[in-house]
């Protein structure tokens, strides 16, 4: 079995749910592992938003 055929959890070494990964041009550029059974912390959500903006190559919005 090649790495492309393996389950995603194995391919990306996911050991806890939630795990959020941001990709740009096919490469992983950011990853955050949440707390099993509890989810993501507010600072994790902010970091994910920033990573998505950086990966998209656009300036952050002013909310």
Backbone as CSV, one residue per row, in Angstrom:
resi,resn,N_x,N_y,N_z,CA_x,CA_y,CA_z,C_x,C_y,C_z
1,UNK,0.842,-1.176,0.000,0.000,0.000,0.000,0.887,1.239,0.000
2,UNK,0.583,2.186,-0.897,1.344,3.435,-0.932,0.752,4.434,0.055
3,UNK,1.489,5.506,0.319,0.991,6.506,1.267,-0.300,7.151,0.760
4,UNK,-0.472,7.251,-0.565,-1.693,7.815,-1.119,-2.901,6.908,-0.879
5,UNK,-2.676,5.619,-0.669,-3.759,4.668,-0.465,-4.081,4.456,1.010
6,UNK,-3.225,4.906,1.898,-3.442,4.689,3.317,-4.550,5.608,3.819
7,UNK,-5.190,5.240,4.922,-6.228,6.106,5.475,-5.650,7.481,5.820
8,UNK,-6.473,8.508,5.715,-5.994,9.868,5.976,-5.415,10.018,7.367
9,UNK,-6.043,9.404,8.379,-5.534,9.532,9.743,-4.119,8.997,9.850
10,UNK,-3.827,7.968,9.085,-2.484,7.383,9.099,-1.526,8.216,8.252
11,UNK,-1.996,8.615,7.097,-1.176,9.381,6.161,-0.689,10.696,6.779
12,UNK,-1.554,11.351,7.577,-1.204,12.635,8.156,-0.900,12.556,9.646
13,UNK,-0.741,11.338,10.152,-0.360,11.114,11.557,-1.332,11.779,12.537
14,UNK,-2.622,11.585,12.279,-3.648,12.158,13.145,-3.913,11.195,14.287
15,UNK,-3.710,11.679,15.503,-3.889,10.850,16.693,-5.005,11.353,17.592
16,UNK,-5.490,12.568,17.352,-6.548,13.135,18.180,-7.543,13.862,17.279
17,UNK,-8.794,13.829,17.689,-9.836,14.559,16.980,-10.357,15.602,17.944
18,UNK,-10.372,16.856,17.599,-10.148,17.379,16.250,-8.682,17.674,15.959
19,UNK,-8.313,17.474,14.717,-7.041,17.924,14.167,-7.388,18.740,12.932
20,UNK,-6.859,19.937,12.829,-7.113,20.797,11.683,-5.789,21.048,10.991
21,UNK,-5.794,20.844,9.671,-4.599,21.087,8.874,-4.950,22.052,7.756
22,UNK,-4.035,22.974,7.457,-4.200,23.917,6.362,-3.156,23.565,5.317
23,UNK,-3.604,23.488,4.055,-2.724,23.140,2.951,-2.645,24.293,1.970
24,UNK,-1.489,24.447,1.357,-1.291,25.421,0.294,-0.441,24.761,-0.775
25,UNK,-0.921,24.792,-1.995,-0.217,24.175,-3.124,0.131,22.710,-2.851
26,UNK,-0.775,22.014,-2.162,-0.603,20.590,-1.916,0.278,20.219,-0.738
27,UNK,0.794,21.203,-0.035,1.653,20.928,1.118,0.999,21.443,2.395
28,UNK,1.186,20.688,3.465,0.682,21.122,4.756,1.486,22.309,5.254
29,UNK,0.806,23.416,5.572,1.509,24.613,6.025,1.188,24.960,7.476
30,UNK,0.174,24.308,8.034,-0.215,24.588,9.407,-1.006,23.403,9.947
31,UNK,-0.843,23.174,11.241,-1.574,22.078,11.878,-1.814,22.430,13.339
32,UNK,-2.999,22.102,13.814,-3.302,22.244,15.232,-4.097,21.016,15.663
33,UNK,-3.683,20.447,16.777,-4.392,19.310,17.360,-5.199,19.825,18.534
34,UNK,-6.487,19.571,18.505,-7.351,19.997,19.593,-7.221,19.072,20.791
35,UNK,-8.123,19.244,21.726,-8.147,18.432,22.933,-9.246,17.391,22.756
36,UNK,-8.885,16.122,22.820,-9.855,15.044,22.617,-11.042,15.222,23.551
37,UNK,-12.221,15.185,22.980,-13.439,15.300,23.764,-13.819,16.718,24.137
38,UNK,-12.939,17.680,23.862,-13.221,19.069,24.226,-13.202,20.012,23.043
39,UNK,-12.477,19.701,22.018,-12.454,20.546,20.829,-11.255,21.459,20.761
40,UNK,-11.467,22.589,20.099,-10.407,23.567,19.889,-10.554,24.724,20.865
41,UNK,-9.450,25.258,21.282,-9.447,26.439,22.134,-9.645,27.684,21.262
42,UNK,-10.163,28.764,21.818,-10.328,29.986,21.016,-9.031,30.445,20.345
43,UNK,-7.903,30.302,21.027,-6.633,30.724,20.411,-6.289,29.831,19.216
44,UNK,-6.724,28.553,19.255,-6.500,27.655,18.116,-7.291,28.119,16.902
45,UNK,-8.533,28.528,17.125,-9.389,28.997,16.026,-8.782,30.249,15.405
46,UNK,-8.289,31.152,16.214,-7.639,32.369,15.711,-6.399,32.012,14.894
47,UNK,-5.615,31.072,15.373,-4.405,30.654,14.646,-4.762,30.006,13.313
48,UNK,-5.839,29.232,13.289,-6.291,28.596,12.040,-6.714,29.670,11.045
49,UNK,-7.500,30.648,11.509,-7.929,31.737,10.624,-6.727,32.451,10.015
50,UNK,-5.733,32.742,10.823,-4.531,33.425,10.322,-3.775,32.560,9.314
51,UNK,-3.691,31.271,9.577,-2.991,30.361,8.662,-3.705,30.278,7.319
52,UNK,-5.027,30.275,7.341,-5.797,30.227,6.093,-5.556,31.493,5.286
53,UNK,-5.556,32.630,5.944,-5.306,33.901,5.251,-3.911,33.898,4.630
54,UNK,-2.908,33.460,5.400,-1.535,33.402,4.866,-1.455,32.441,3.685
55,UNK,-2.098,31.291,3.807,-2.039,30.291,2.731,-2.721,30.803,1.463
56,UNK,-3.753,31.621,1.645,-4.464,32.173,0.494,-3.711,33.336,-0.132
57,UNK,-2.720,33.868,0.587,-1.916,34.953,0.058,-2.642,36.266,-0.017
58,UNK,-3.580,36.478,0.898,-4.298,37.747,0.897,-4.183,38.393,2.274
59,UNK,-4.332,39.700,2.323,-4.224,40.377,3.617,-5.399,40.005,4.518
60,UNK,-5.192,40.013,5.823,-6.272,39.684,6.756,-7.360,40.745,6.710
61,UNK,-8.616,40.318,6.926,-9.719,41.280,6.952,-9.696,42.037,8.275
62,UNK,-10.264,43.175,8.274,-10.353,43.990,9.499,-11.763,43.858,10.036
63,UNK,-11.918,43.017,11.063,-13.249,42.816,11.652,-13.458,43.716,12.824
